[in-house]
Amino acid sequence: MAHRGEYDVAVIFSQDQDLSEVAKELRVIAREQDRWLKVASAFPASITARNRRGIEATDWIRIDKATYDSCLDPRDYRLSR
């Protein structure tokens, strides 16, 4: 979808640092297509959270856990092959 220009903003609801490769690839696509593309990682933030960082190479959006949980897709995509 990024290659086809179907969006300008990607919000990843995760702190999984493996996804930093996706963020870096999206920056490459934006540069190649000479367009603006914003990538952010949203994650639950609290004073008791162990991990207080978003995904590297993204903007970080700290939100409360209830809001974060309400945004998650409950579908297990590993089962729909």
Secondary structure by P-SEA (a helix, b strand, c coil): ccccccccbbbbccccccaaaaaaaaaaaaaaacbbbbbbbbbbbccccccccccccbbbbbbcaaaaaaacccccccccc
